[in-house]
């Protein structure tokens, strides 16, 4: 009887130890749980020559960055599902596109989005600047990869990135508008 009790206790200890080890492996350590969230690597492109790109907008027009030299380009990387992007887009329309045309060309590249989805989005937004589906993330990859969206790149008349935003907020947006003003003023 003592032997059976001893075996039963050993089996219970082994099972409890196995469960404890399994639970520990399945859980993240407390230090990781309390750690600040990991931020994606921010690729600062300001001061660099803008990577060339070409795309077809919703109206079937080919847009090539090389043909826009001499204009200030405001390139917005965004997505239809992105709340801050949706909030920012009407402001880009009013405070950049309508205000600075014809000196500024706004282009909004929808990362991982197809033309149908972007067109449906614009039926509700009524934006007049070119919207470009970037289904394969080609433009988004050239400009910051998988960094946070929305991202805006202000490209001066010589083809250099003079400002970039990361995310959307009052300070980010105001800084972008100031950069556009400076780029437009520099002839």
Secondary structure by P-SEA (a helix, b strand, c coil): caaaaaaaaaaaaaaaaaaaaaaaaaccccccccccccccccccccccccccccccccccbbbbccccccbbbbbbbbccccaaaaaaaaaaaccccccccccbbbbbbbccccaaaaaaaaaacccccbbbbcccaaaaaaccccccccbbbbbccccccccccccccaaaaaaaaaaaaaaaacc
